[in-house]
Amino acid sequence: MAVQSWEKYLENNPAGPAPAGGPTPVAKKRKGPIREWGDAILFAVIAATLIRWATFEAYTIPTPSMEHTLLVGDYLFVSKLHYGPRTPQTPLQVPLTHQTVWGTSVKSYSEAIQLPSYRLPGFSEVKNNDVVVFNVPFEAEHPADLRTNYIKRCVAIAGDVLEVRQSQVYINGKPAENFPEMQNSYYLQVPQANDELMTAFKEQGIVEYNTPDGLPYQENSAEYGPGYLISMTPASYNYFKQQPYVKGIIELKTPVGQREGQEVFPNNPDYPYSQSLSPAPYPSWNKDNYGPLQIPKEGQTVQLTAQNTPQYLKIITRYEHNEGITVDGTGRILQNGQPLTSYTFKQDYYFMMGDNRHNSLDSRFWGFVPKDHIVGKAVLIWMSVDPNGSFLSKIRWNRLFNLVH
């Protein structure tokens, strides 16, 4: 049976004249072009805002902290449906902006109204090894829902015990999965640079974003001699081990107990606003040897001690919006002037790490991610642009529409 649109029916059956003595029909005033455009733009803004809030949002990768899983120049779709969309905490905001008005440094929001944040039901909870977008918690200058978006891999969820031993992550005493695109730092000993090496760098995807051509530069280390400081995957490591122009490969791991230029959490309890504690509560910890550390879980109660207070400081003083909290000169946490000896967590927390393990500012340096800072799950690469590529090779065609694992 054929169907006919309502508009076509009206064309074929025009209304007859008004009956005699009846009311005279009033012609409807047609909208002007400016009004029509205004209505269309308003509808588009509302629709885009709702889509970004409740379903999917597009993001781009600006730094190499997740390489080689995600590359600088990848464009992603991030699902809000997996973990559930959050209700806005900062409602007074210019639509379709984040922290500033487009192309300016003008703040795009007002903190005059701050609402409690709730999360609508989602498809799943955050799981170990999910690639997650979240508002980085250490930015105290912005409301929680407008802090800078970071993307990392969730290596530990609430209740897990995390430990790192010589760069290998352990969860609850068992080695965590190592993904093939994860990278570590190495020193590639090459006495003489050559074209074959430069070609190998390109083929293996080894880049240096601070050089004009995107290739690593040779340096002369007093300890290791001439060579290249690079980040690479296990597959690239195995490739270069077999090349005759490579004299040796040194894996750059920090030994247990060796302090580094950037102190880890909670030895620096409130990066970037605090200084490293002296003496450090955990002096043997560094980015390659870390923990064991239990990730806080909603409803869990901990006894506060001089050693563990720094790791819960931000949770108690900022993340969970407690009243009457102060910190005295010795670092003790007080509530209404009385020392706080125990604390029960009000929400779950997570521990995030970049897949580029030696080139990532992550939870090892600034601590736990609260559940109310979770934005969504990275699901799809829909475009990838090589910042160092030529005009004809700017698009990384092999990465388009790849799922994120």
C-alpha contacts under 8 A as a table, 3 or more apart, distances in Angstrom:
res1	aa1	res2	aa2	distance
4	Q	8	K	6.53
4	Q	9	Y	6.85
5	S	8	K	5.27
5	S	9	Y	6.42
6	W	9	Y	5.04
6	W	10	L	6.37
7	E	10	L	5.29
7	E	11	E	6.43
8	K	11	E	5.05
8	K	12	N	6.41
9	Y	12	N	5.26
9	Y	13	N	6.03
10	L	13	N	4.98
10	L	14	P	5.64
10	L	15	A	7.94
11	E	14	P	5.92
18	A	22	G	6.51
18	A	23	P	7.59
18	A	24	T	7.14
18	A	25	P	7.68
19	P	22	G	5.42
31	K	35	R	6.06
31	K	36	E	6.28
32	G	35	R	5.30
32	G	36	E	6.26
33	P	36	E	5.00
33	P	37	W	6.10
34	I	37	W	5.16
34	I	38	G	6.05
35	R	38	G	5.00
35	R	39	D	6.14
36	E	39	D	5.21
36	E	40	A	6.19
37	W	40	A	5.06
37	W	41	I	6.11
38	G	41	I	5.19
38	G	42	L	6.08
39	D	42	L	5.13
39	D	43	F	6.12
40	A	43	F	5.19
40	A	44	A	6.16
41	I	44	A	5.03
41	I	45	V	6.13
42	L	45	V	5.20
42	L	46	I	6.21
43	F	46	I	5.22
43	F	47	A	6.03
44	A	47	A	5.11
44	A	48	A	5.98
45	V	48	A	5.18
45	V	49	T	6.01
45	V	95	P	7.23
45	V	96	L	7.66
46	I	49	T	5.15
46	I	50	L	6.20
47	A	50	L	5.24
47	A	51	I	6.18
48	A	51	I	5.09
48	A	52	R	6.10
48	A	96	L	7.77
49	T	52	R	5.22
49	T	53	W	6.09
49	T	95	P	6.75
49	T	96	L	6.29
50	L	53	W	5.08
50	L	54	A	5.93
50	L	55	T	7.91
51	I	54	A	5.43
51	I	55	T	5.33
51	I	56	F	6.30
51	I	57	E	7.46
52	R	55	T	6.04
52	R	56	F	5.47
52	R	57	E	4.85
53	W	56	F	7.39
53	W	57	E	7.62
53	W	80	K	7.32
53	W	85	P	6.49
53	W	86	R	7.74
54	A	80	K	5.91
54	A	81	L	6.81
54	A	84	G	7.75
54	A	85	P	5.26
55	T	79	S	6.00
55	T	80	K	5.03
55	T	81	L	5.48
55	T	85	P	7.52
56	F	77	F	6.24
56	F	78	V	5.47
56	F	79	S	4.67
56	F	80	K	5.68
56	F	81	L	7.50
57	E	77	F	5.66
57	E	78	V	5.34
57	E	79	S	6.81
57	E	80	K	7.67
58	A	75	Y	6.93
58	A	76	L	5.53
58	A	77	F	4.68
58	A	78	V	6.24
59	Y	75	Y	5.73
59	Y	76	L	5.17
59	Y	77	F	6.44
59	Y	78	V	7.17
60	T	72	V	7.97
60	T	73	G	6.42
60	T	74	D	5.71
60	T	75	Y	4.38
60	T	76	L	6.02
61	I	64	P	7.81
61	I	70	L	7.35
61	I	71	L	6.69
61	I	72	V	5.07
61	I	73	G	5.50
61	I	74	D	5.42
61	I	75	Y	6.53
61	I	76	L	7.93
62	P	72	V	5.31
62	P	73	G	6.46
63	T	66	M	7.80
63	T	71	L	7.84
63	T	72	V	5.58
64	P	67	E	5.26
64	P	68	H	7.92
64	P	70	L	7.69
64	P	71	L	6.26
64	P	72	V	5.74
64	P	356	N	7.15
64	P	359	N	7.41
64	P	360	S	7.85
65	S	152	K	7.94
65	S	354	G	5.33
65	S	355	D	6.55
65	S	356	N	5.07
65	S	357	R	7.54
65	S	359	N	5.61
65	S	360	S	4.61
65	S	361	L	7.51
66	M	69	T	5.80
66	M	70	L	5.31
66	M	71	L	7.01
66	M	151	I	7.77
66	M	152	K	6.66
66	M	182	M	7.84
66	M	354	G	4.97
66	M	355	D	4.62
66	M	356	N	5.22
66	M	360	S	7.58
67	E	70	L	5.04
67	E	71	L	5.40
67	E	72	V	7.89
67	E	181	E	7.08
67	E	182	M	6.75
67	E	183	Q	6.76
67	E	355	D	6.08
67	E	356	N	5.31
68	H	71	L	6.10
68	H	181	E	4.85
68	H	182	M	5.94
68	H	183	Q	6.57
68	H	232	M	7.93
68	H	233	T	7.32
68	H	355	D	7.25
68	H	356	N	7.06
69	T	181	E	5.18
69	T	182	M	6.69
69	T	355	D	6.95
69	T	404	V	7.88
69	T	405	H	7.80
70	L	74	D	6.62
71	L	74	D	5.58
72	V	385	V	7.92
72	V	386	D	7.30
72	V	387	P	7.50
73	G	384	S	5.45
73	G	385	V	4.77
73	G	386	D	5.81
73	G	387	P	6.49
74	D	381	I	6.49
74	D	382	W	7.88
74	D	383	M	6.00
74	D	384	S	4.16
74	D	385	V	6.25
75	Y	381	I	5.63
75	Y	382	W	5.88
75	Y	383	M	5.00
75	Y	384	S	5.77
76	L	378	A	6.76
76	L	379	V	7.27
76	L	380	L	5.52
76	L	381	I	4.50
76	L	382	W	5.86
76	L	383	M	7.25
77	F	378	A	6.23
77	F	379	V	6.05
77	F	380	L	5.29
77	F	381	I	6.52
77	F	382	W	7.01
78	V	133	V	7.51
78	V	376	G	5.87
78	V	377	K	5.36
78	V	378	A	4.33
78	V	379	V	5.77
78	V	380	L	7.28
79	S	82	H	6.04
79	S	376	G	5.30
79	S	377	K	5.19
79	S	378	A	6.29
79	S	379	V	6.57
80	K	83	Y	6.21
80	K	84	G	5.60
80	K	85	P	5.22
80	K	122	G	7.94
80	K	375	V	6.62
80	K	376	G	4.67
80	K	377	K	6.81
81	L	84	G	4.87
81	L	85	P	6.40
81	L	122	G	5.36
81	L	123	F	6.35
81	L	376	G	7.49
82	H	122	G	5.00
82	H	123	F	4.58
82	H	124	S	5.44
82	H	125	E	7.39
82	H	376	G	6.82
82	H	377	K	6.59
83	Y	121	P	7.13
83	Y	122	G	4.47
83	Y	123	F	6.11
83	Y	124	S	5.53
83	Y	125	E	5.60
83	Y	126	V	6.74
83	Y	376	G	6.24
83	Y	377	K	7.46
84	G	119	R	5.92
84	G	120	L	4.96
84	G	121	P	4.97
84	G	122	G	3.76
84	G	123	F	7.10
84	G	376	G	7.77
85	P	119	R	5.73
85	P	120	L	5.55
85	P	121	P	7.67
85	P	122	G	7.43
85	P	375	V	7.48
85	P	376	G	7.88
86	R	117	S	6.55
86	R	118	Y	5.60
86	R	119	R	4.33
86	R	120	L	6.26
86	R	372	D	7.85
86	R	375	V	7.71
87	T	117	S	5.54
87	T	118	Y	5.35
87	T	119	R	6.21
87	T	120	L	7.61
88	P	91	P	5.88
88	P	115	L	7.26
88	P	117	S	6.41
88	P	145	D	7.21
89	Q	114	Q	5.56
89	Q	115	L	4.67
89	Q	116	P	5.95
89	Q	117	S	5.41
89	Q	143	P	7.74
89	Q	144	A	7.68
89	Q	145	D	6.27
90	T	93	Q	6.87
90	T	109	Y	7.46
90	T	110	S	7.39
90	T	111	E	6.54
90	T	113	I	6.54
90	T	114	Q	5.35
90	T	115	L	6.57
90	T	143	P	7.20
90	T	145	D	7.12
90	T	146	L	7.91
91	P	113	I	7.02
91	P	114	Q	7.41
91	P	115	L	7.79
92	L	109	Y	5.62
92	L	110	S	5.46
92	L	111	E	7.28
92	L	112	A	7.75
92	L	113	I	7.03
93	Q	97	T	7.56
93	Q	108	S	5.76
93	Q	109	Y	4.10
93	Q	110	S	6.46
94	V	97	T	5.97
94	V	101	V	7.46
94	V	108	S	5.48
94	V	109	Y	6.32
97	T	100	T	6.52
97	T	101	V	6.25
97	T	102	W	6.99
97	T	108	S	6.72
98	H	101	V	7.81
98	H	108	S	7.05
98	H	146	L	6.10
99	Q	107	K	5.96
99	Q	108	S	5.63
99	Q	109	Y	6.97
99	Q	146	L	6.15
99	Q	147	R	7.64
100	T	103	G	7.99
100	T	104	T	6.57
100	T	105	S	5.68
100	T	106	V	5.25
100	T	107	K	4.37
100	T	108	S	4.48
100	T	109	Y	7.62
101	V	104	T	5.63
101	V	105	S	6.82
101	V	106	V	5.64
101	V	107	K	6.30
101	V	108	S	5.08
107	K	110	S	7.93
110	S	113	I	7.29
111	E	114	Q	6.11
111	E	143	P	7.64
117	S	372	D	7.19
118	Y	372	D	7.84
119	R	372	D	7.82
122	G	125	E	7.50
126	V	130	D	6.77
126	V	154	C	7.91
126	V	157	I	7.42
127	K	130	D	5.68
127	K	154	C	7.25
127	K	157	I	6.77
128	N	154	C	5.62
128	N	155	V	5.37
128	N	156	A	5.73
128	N	157	I	6.28
129	N	153	R	5.61
129	N	154	C	5.06
129	N	155	V	5.32
129	N	156	A	7.81
130	D	153	R	5.71
130	D	154	C	5.49
130	D	155	V	7.86
130	D	377	K	7.08
130	D	405	H	7.47
131	V	151	I	6.95
131	V	152	K	5.74
131	V	153	R	4.41
131	V	154	C	6.29
131	V	377	K	6.07
131	V	378	A	5.73
131	V	404	V	7.48
131	V	405	H	7.08
132	V	151	I	5.57
132	V	152	K	5.70
132	V	153	R	6.02
132	V	154	C	6.62
132	V	374	I	7.50
132	V	375	V	7.55
132	V	376	G	5.99
132	V	377	K	4.72
132	V	378	A	5.90
133	V	149	N	6.42
133	V	150	Y	5.60
133	V	151	I	4.41
133	V	152	K	6.81
133	V	374	I	6.55
133	V	375	V	5.43
133	V	376	G	5.38
133	V	377	K	6.09
133	V	378	A	6.74
134	F	149	N	5.47
134	F	150	Y	5.51
134	F	151	I	6.48
134	F	373	H	5.55
134	F	374	I	4.39
134	F	375	V	4.73
134	F	376	G	6.93
135	N	144	A	6.74
135	N	145	D	6.56
135	N	146	L	7.06
135	N	147	R	5.07
135	N	148	T	5.46
135	N	149	N	4.65
135	N	150	Y	6.20
135	N	373	H	5.13
135	N	374	I	6.51
135	N	375	V	6.85
136	V	139	E	6.58
136	V	147	R	6.04
136	V	148	T	5.80
136	V	149	N	6.12
136	V	150	Y	5.95
136	V	369	V	7.36
136	V	373	H	7.31
137	P	140	A	7.60
137	P	144	A	7.11
137	P	147	R	7.25
137	P	369	V	6.28
137	P	370	P	7.50
137	P	373	H	7.04
138	F	270	D	7.44
138	F	271	Y	6.84
138	F	272	P	7.47
138	F	366	W	6.80
139	E	142	H	6.21
139	E	147	R	6.22
139	E	148	T	7.67
140	A	143	P	7.42
142	H	146	L	6.02
142	H	147	R	5.47
143	P	146	L	5.42
143	P	147	R	6.30
144	A	147	R	5.52
144	A	373	H	6.53
145	D	373	H	6.80
151	I	354	G	7.91
152	K	352	M	5.66
152	K	353	M	5.50
152	K	354	G	4.95
152	K	355	D	7.45
152	K	362	D	7.68
153	R	352	M	5.46
153	R	353	M	5.40
153	R	354	G	5.91
153	R	355	D	6.99
154	C	157	I	7.10
154	C	350	Y	6.76
154	C	351	F	5.87
154	C	352	M	4.51
154	C	353	M	6.51
155	V	176	A	7.91
155	V	350	Y	7.94
155	V	351	F	5.98
155	V	352	M	5.76
155	V	353	M	6.51
156	A	160	D	5.89
156	A	161	V	7.57
156	A	162	L	6.53
156	A	171	I	6.89
156	A	295	I	7.24
156	A	350	Y	5.90
156	A	351	F	5.09
156	A	352	M	7.16
157	I	160	D	5.71
157	I	295	I	6.63
157	I	349	Y	6.65
157	I	350	Y	4.75
157	I	351	F	6.51
158	A	295	I	5.07
158	A	296	P	5.47
158	A	297	K	4.65
158	A	298	E	7.77
158	A	348	D	5.45
158	A	349	Y	5.25
158	A	350	Y	5.80
159	G	294	Q	6.33
159	G	295	I	5.20
159	G	296	P	5.89
159	G	297	K	5.26
160	D	171	I	6.48
160	D	172	N	6.05
160	D	294	Q	5.74
160	D	295	I	5.54
161	V	171	I	5.72
161	V	172	N	4.93
161	V	173	G	7.61
161	V	292	P	6.28
161	V	293	L	5.44
161	V	294	Q	4.22
161	V	295	I	6.27
162	L	169	V	7.24
162	L	170	Y	5.86
162	L	171	I	4.88
162	L	172	N	6.42
162	L	173	G	7.91
162	L	291	G	6.34
162	L	292	P	5.44
162	L	293	L	5.24
162	L	294	Q	6.20
162	L	295	I	7.44
163	E	169	V	5.89
163	E	170	Y	5.07
163	E	171	I	6.55
163	E	173	G	7.76
163	E	289	N	7.52
163	E	290	Y	5.54
163	E	291	G	4.52
163	E	292	P	4.47
163	E	293	L	6.46
164	V	167	S	5.80
164	V	168	Q	5.43
164	V	169	V	4.43
164	V	170	Y	5.94
164	V	287	K	7.98
164	V	288	D	6.15
164	V	289	N	4.93
164	V	290	Y	4.75
164	V	291	G	6.39
164	V	292	P	7.64
165	R	168	Q	5.23
165	R	169	V	6.53
165	R	170	Y	7.57
165	R	288	D	6.31
165	R	289	N	4.74
165	R	290	Y	6.75
166	Q	253	K	6.73
166	Q	254	T	7.56
166	Q	255	P	7.37
166	Q	256	V	7.87
166	Q	288	D	5.11
166	Q	289	N	5.57
167	S	253	K	7.21
167	S	287	K	7.65
167	S	288	D	4.46
167	S	289	N	6.60
167	S	357	R	7.85
168	Q	175	P	7.01
168	Q	176	A	7.53
168	Q	288	D	7.71
169	V	175	P	5.99
169	V	176	A	5.48
170	Y	173	G	5.57
170	Y	174	K	5.10
170	Y	175	P	4.31
170	Y	176	A	5.23
171	I	174	K	5.33
171	I	175	P	6.35
171	I	176	A	6.02
178	N	182	M	7.04
179	F	182	M	5.58
180	P	233	T	6.92
180	P	234	P	7.00
180	P	235	A	7.66
181	E	233	T	5.76
181	E	234	P	7.88
181	E	355	D	7.58
182	M	232	M	7.80
182	M	233	T	5.67
182	M	234	P	7.73
182	M	355	D	4.81
182	M	356	N	5.86
182	M	357	R	7.41
183	Q	231	S	5.81
183	Q	232	M	4.83
183	Q	233	T	4.51
183	Q	234	P	7.26
183	Q	355	D	6.24
183	Q	356	N	4.65
183	Q	357	R	6.17
183	Q	358	H	7.76
184	N	231	S	5.31
184	N	232	M	5.86
184	N	233	T	6.77
184	N	251	E	7.79
184	N	252	L	7.89
184	N	356	N	6.11
184	N	357	R	5.60
184	N	358	H	5.71
185	S	229	L	7.18
185	S	230	I	5.71
185	S	231	S	4.33
185	S	232	M	6.62
185	S	251	E	6.38
185	S	252	L	5.66
185	S	253	K	7.91
185	S	357	R	7.94
185	S	358	H	5.96
186	Y	229	L	5.95
186	Y	230	I	5.54
186	Y	231	S	6.13
186	Y	232	M	7.46
186	Y	249	I	6.53
186	Y	250	I	5.46
186	Y	251	E	4.53
186	Y	252	L	5.31
187	Y	224	Y	7.84
187	Y	227	G	6.71
187	Y	228	Y	5.63
187	Y	229	L	4.64
187	Y	230	I	6.35
187	Y	249	I	5.70
187	Y	250	I	5.05
187	Y	251	E	6.56
187	Y	252	L	7.01
188	L	227	G	5.32
188	L	228	Y	5.03
188	L	229	L	6.39
188	L	230	I	7.27
188	L	246	V	6.94
188	L	247	K	7.83
188	L	248	G	6.30
188	L	249	I	4.81
188	L	250	I	6.68
189	Q	224	Y	7.00
189	Q	225	G	6.89
189	Q	226	P	6.10
189	Q	227	G	4.33
189	Q	228	Y	6.64
189	Q	246	V	5.89
189	Q	247	K	5.30
189	Q	248	G	5.11
189	Q	249	I	6.01
189	Q	250	I	7.88
190	V	193	A	6.59
190	V	226	P	6.04
190	V	227	G	4.67
190	V	228	Y	7.32
190	V	245	Y	6.34
190	V	246	V	5.05
190	V	247	K	5.78
190	V	248	G	7.60
191	P	225	G	7.65
191	P	226	P	5.48
191	P	227	G	6.54
191	P	245	Y	7.78
191	P	246	V	7.78
191	P	247	K	7.27
192	Q	226	P	7.86
192	Q	245	Y	7.68
193	A	197	L	6.83
193	A	218	Q	7.63
194	N	197	L	5.49
194	N	198	M	6.70
195	D	198	M	5.08
195	D	199	T	6.19
196	E	199	T	5.14
196	E	200	A	6.16
197	L	200	A	4.95
197	L	201	F	6.22
197	L	245	Y	7.97
198	M	201	F	5.11
198	M	202	K	6.54
198	M	215	L	7.40
199	T	202	K	5.22
199	T	203	E	6.22
200	A	203	E	5.01
200	A	204	Q	5.92
201	F	204	Q	5.26
201	F	205	G	6.08
201	F	206	I	5.00
201	F	207	V	7.14
201	F	215	L	7.17
202	K	205	G	5.16
202	K	206	I	6.17
202	K	207	V	7.42
202	K	215	L	7.70
203	E	206	I	7.79
204	Q	236	S	6.22
206	I	215	L	7.30
206	I	216	P	7.68
206	I	230	I	7.26
206	I	231	S	7.02
206	I	232	M	6.52
207	V	214	G	5.36
207	V	215	L	5.10
207	V	216	P	6.12
208	E	211	T	5.98
208	E	214	G	4.90
208	E	215	L	5.14
208	E	216	P	5.01
208	E	217	Y	7.99
209	Y	212	P	7.71
209	Y	214	G	5.15
209	Y	215	L	7.59
209	Y	388	N	7.86
210	N	214	G	6.89
211	T	214	G	5.11
211	T	215	L	6.48
211	T	216	P	7.33
211	T	217	Y	7.87
212	P	215	L	7.89
212	P	388	N	7.72
213	D	388	N	6.29
214	G	388	N	5.72
216	P	228	Y	6.69
216	P	229	L	7.53
216	P	230	I	7.08
217	Y	228	Y	6.44
218	Q	226	P	6.86
218	Q	227	G	5.41
218	Q	228	Y	5.09
218	Q	229	L	7.94
219	E	226	P	5.66
219	E	227	G	5.62
219	E	228	Y	6.10
219	E	229	L	7.87
220	N	224	Y	7.71
220	N	225	G	5.26
220	N	226	P	4.10
220	N	227	G	6.31
221	S	224	Y	5.18
221	S	225	G	4.69
221	S	226	P	5.94
221	S	227	G	7.43
222	A	225	G	5.81
224	Y	227	G	7.73
231	S	356	N	7.52
231	S	358	H	7.91
232	M	236	S	5.96
232	M	237	Y	6.62
233	T	236	S	5.26
233	T	237	Y	6.28
234	P	237	Y	4.93
234	P	238	N	6.26
235	A	238	N	5.21
235	A	239	Y	6.28
236	S	239	Y	4.90
236	S	240	F	6.25
237	Y	240	F	5.42
237	Y	241	K	6.25
238	N	241	K	5.21
238	N	242	Q	6.87
239	Y	242	Q	5.66
239	Y	243	Q	7.02
240	F	243	Q	5.16
240	F	246	V	6.78
241	K	246	V	7.01
241	K	248	G	7.34
241	K	249	I	7.23
242	Q	246	V	7.96
243	Q	246	V	5.68
244	P	247	K	7.41
246	V	249	I	7.63
253	K	288	D	6.44
254	T	258	Q	6.56
254	T	286	N	7.30
254	T	287	K	7.46
254	T	288	D	5.86
254	T	289	N	7.64
255	P	258	Q	5.70
255	P	288	D	7.47
255	P	289	N	7.41
256	V	284	S	5.80
256	V	285	W	6.85
256	V	286	N	7.26
256	V	288	D	7.76
256	V	289	N	5.80
257	G	283	P	6.35
257	G	284	S	3.68
257	G	285	W	6.08
257	G	286	N	7.15
258	Q	284	S	6.84
258	Q	285	W	7.88
258	Q	286	N	7.09
259	R	263	E	7.19
259	R	283	P	7.77
259	R	284	S	7.72
259	R	285	W	7.79
259	R	286	N	6.54
260	E	263	E	6.02
260	E	286	N	7.00
262	Q	365	F	7.87
263	E	267	N	6.43
263	E	268	N	5.96
263	E	276	S	6.58
263	E	286	N	7.17
263	E	365	F	6.87
264	V	267	N	5.76
264	V	268	N	6.02
264	V	285	W	7.18
264	V	286	N	5.93
264	V	287	K	6.74
264	V	364	R	5.63
264	V	365	F	4.41
264	V	366	W	7.34
265	F	268	N	5.11
265	F	269	P	5.60
265	F	270	D	7.85
265	F	271	Y	7.88
265	F	311	Q	7.25
265	F	363	S	7.58
265	F	364	R	5.75
265	F	365	F	4.77
265	F	366	W	5.55
265	F	367	G	5.77
266	P	269	P	4.33
266	P	270	D	7.69
266	P	281	P	7.57
266	P	282	Y	7.79
266	P	310	P	5.78
266	P	311	Q	5.06
266	P	365	F	7.73
266	P	366	W	7.67
266	P	367	G	7.12
267	N	276	S	5.69
267	N	277	L	5.62
267	N	280	A	5.21
267	N	281	P	6.00
267	N	282	Y	6.43
267	N	283	P	7.60
267	N	310	P	7.61
268	N	271	Y	6.19
268	N	274	S	6.53
268	N	275	Q	5.93
268	N	276	S	4.27
268	N	277	L	6.03
268	N	365	F	7.68
268	N	366	W	7.96
269	P	274	S	6.74
269	P	275	Q	7.92
269	P	276	S	7.37
269	P	277	L	7.79
269	P	310	P	5.32
269	P	311	Q	6.27
269	P	313	L	7.27
269	P	314	K	7.90
269	P	366	W	7.41
270	D	273	Y	5.67
270	D	274	S	5.12
270	D	275	Q	7.87
270	D	314	K	7.04
270	D	366	W	6.76
271	Y	274	S	5.67
271	Y	275	Q	7.70
271	Y	365	F	7.17
271	Y	366	W	5.56
272	P	275	Q	7.97
276	S	280	A	7.28
277	L	280	A	5.03
277	L	281	P	7.48
279	P	283	P	7.74
280	A	283	P	5.18
281	P	307	Q	5.37
281	P	308	N	7.63
282	Y	285	W	5.83
284	S	289	N	7.60
284	S	290	Y	7.86
285	W	288	D	7.92
285	W	289	N	5.50
285	W	290	Y	4.78
285	W	291	G	6.82
286	N	289	N	5.23
286	N	290	Y	5.71
287	K	290	Y	6.30
287	K	358	H	7.85
287	K	364	R	6.40
290	Y	293	L	7.95
290	Y	364	R	7.87
295	I	349	Y	6.33
295	I	350	Y	6.51
295	I	351	F	7.14
295	I	368	F	7.52
296	P	300	Q	7.00
296	P	345	F	6.95
296	P	348	D	6.23
296	P	349	Y	5.60
296	P	350	Y	7.87
297	K	300	Q	5.52
297	K	345	F	6.47
297	K	347	Q	6.44
297	K	348	D	4.54
297	K	349	Y	6.26
298	E	344	T	7.61
298	E	345	F	5.02
298	E	346	K	5.10
298	E	347	Q	4.26
298	E	348	D	4.80
299	G	344	T	5.78
299	G	345	F	5.37
299	G	346	K	6.21
299	G	347	Q	7.43
300	Q	344	T	5.45
300	Q	345	F	5.71
301	T	342	S	6.82
301	T	343	Y	5.43
301	T	344	T	4.13
301	T	345	F	6.53
302	V	342	S	5.56
302	V	343	Y	5.52
302	V	344	T	6.54
303	Q	341	T	5.97
303	Q	342	S	4.28
303	Q	343	Y	6.62
304	L	308	N	6.30
304	L	309	T	5.71
304	L	340	L	7.31
304	L	341	T	5.11
304	L	342	S	5.16
304	L	343	Y	7.18
305	T	308	N	5.41
305	T	309	T	5.77
305	T	341	T	7.46
306	A	309	T	5.66
306	A	310	P	7.91
306	A	332	R	7.48
307	Q	310	P	7.03
308	N	311	Q	5.59
308	N	312	Y	6.92
309	T	312	Y	5.37
309	T	313	L	5.92
309	T	331	G	7.92
309	T	332	R	7.42
309	T	333	I	7.73
310	P	313	L	5.05
310	P	331	G	7.97
311	Q	314	K	7.52
311	Q	367	G	7.52
312	Y	315	I	5.26
312	Y	316	I	6.28
313	L	316	I	5.48
313	L	317	T	6.01
313	L	333	I	7.64
314	K	317	T	5.16
314	K	318	R	5.32
314	K	319	Y	6.29
315	I	318	R	5.73
315	I	319	Y	4.75
315	I	320	E	5.95
316	I	319	Y	6.53
316	I	320	E	5.99
316	I	321	H	7.49
316	I	322	N	6.61
316	I	325	I	7.77
317	T	320	E	7.16
317	T	321	H	6.96
317	T	322	N	6.59
317	T	325	I	6.17
317	T	326	T	7.47
318	R	321	H	5.59
318	R	322	N	7.37
319	Y	370	P	7.19
320	E	346	K	6.77
320	E	347	Q	7.97
322	N	325	I	6.52
323	E	335	Q	7.57
324	G	334	L	7.84
324	G	335	Q	5.13
324	G	336	N	4.86
324	G	337	G	7.75
325	I	333	I	6.99
325	I	334	L	5.62
325	I	335	Q	4.54
325	I	336	N	6.50
325	I	337	G	7.97
326	T	333	I	5.97
326	T	334	L	5.14
326	T	335	Q	6.39
326	T	336	N	7.83
326	T	337	G	7.50
327	V	330	T	7.93
327	V	331	G	5.78
327	V	332	R	5.56
327	V	333	I	4.61
327	V	334	L	5.82
328	D	331	G	5.47
328	D	332	R	5.53
328	D	333	I	6.69
328	D	334	L	7.21
329	G	332	R	7.44
332	R	339	P	6.80
332	R	340	L	7.76
333	I	339	P	6.00
333	I	340	L	5.74
334	L	337	G	5.34
334	L	338	Q	5.06
334	L	339	P	4.38
334	L	340	L	5.30
335	Q	338	Q	5.31
335	Q	339	P	6.42
335	Q	340	L	6.17
340	L	343	Y	7.41
345	F	348	D	7.58
347	Q	370	P	7.09
347	Q	371	K	6.50
348	D	370	P	6.29
348	D	371	K	5.51
349	Y	368	F	5.92
349	Y	369	V	5.39
349	Y	370	P	4.57
349	Y	371	K	5.59
350	Y	368	F	5.57
350	Y	369	V	5.05
350	Y	370	P	6.56
350	Y	371	K	7.32
351	F	363	S	5.71
351	F	367	G	7.19
351	F	368	F	5.39
351	F	369	V	6.31
352	M	362	D	6.10
352	M	363	S	5.28
352	M	368	F	7.66
352	M	369	V	7.42
353	M	357	R	7.28
353	M	360	S	7.25
353	M	361	L	7.98
353	M	362	D	5.25
353	M	363	S	6.15
353	M	364	R	7.41
354	G	357	R	5.73
354	G	359	N	7.81
354	G	360	S	5.38
354	G	361	L	7.60
354	G	362	D	6.58
355	D	360	S	7.82
356	N	359	N	5.44
356	N	360	S	6.11
357	R	360	S	5.96
361	L	364	R	7.62
361	L	365	F	6.49
362	D	365	F	5.73
362	D	366	W	6.47
362	D	367	G	7.66
363	S	366	W	5.03
363	S	367	G	4.38
363	S	368	F	5.96
363	S	369	V	7.63
364	R	367	G	6.05
369	V	373	H	6.71
369	V	374	I	7.74
370	P	373	H	5.48
370	P	374	I	7.22
371	K	374	I	5.48
378	A	404	V	6.33
379	V	403	L	5.71
379	V	404	V	5.05
379	V	405	H	7.77
380	L	401	F	6.11
380	L	402	N	5.80
380	L	403	L	4.49
380	L	404	V	5.45
381	I	384	S	7.22
381	I	399	R	6.89
381	I	400	L	5.95
381	I	401	F	5.15
381	I	402	N	5.27
381	I	403	L	6.25
381	I	404	V	6.85
382	W	399	R	7.95
382	W	400	L	5.20
382	W	401	F	4.70
382	W	402	N	7.20
383	M	395	I	7.80
383	M	396	R	7.85
383	M	399	R	7.21
383	M	400	L	5.20
383	M	401	F	7.14
384	S	395	I	5.93
384	S	396	R	5.38
384	S	397	W	7.38
384	S	399	R	6.36
384	S	400	L	6.47
385	V	389	G	7.96
385	V	394	K	5.63
385	V	395	I	4.77
385	V	396	R	5.95
386	D	389	G	5.05
386	D	393	S	7.74
386	D	394	K	5.19
386	D	395	I	6.17
386	D	396	R	6.49
387	P	394	K	7.20
388	N	394	K	7.59
389	G	392	L	7.79
389	G	393	S	5.39
389	G	394	K	4.56
389	G	395	I	7.80
390	S	393	S	5.18
390	S	394	K	5.49
391	F	394	K	5.37
392	L	395	I	7.75
393	S	396	R	7.05
396	R	399	R	5.75
396	R	400	L	7.15
397	W	400	L	5.56
399	R	402	N	5.64
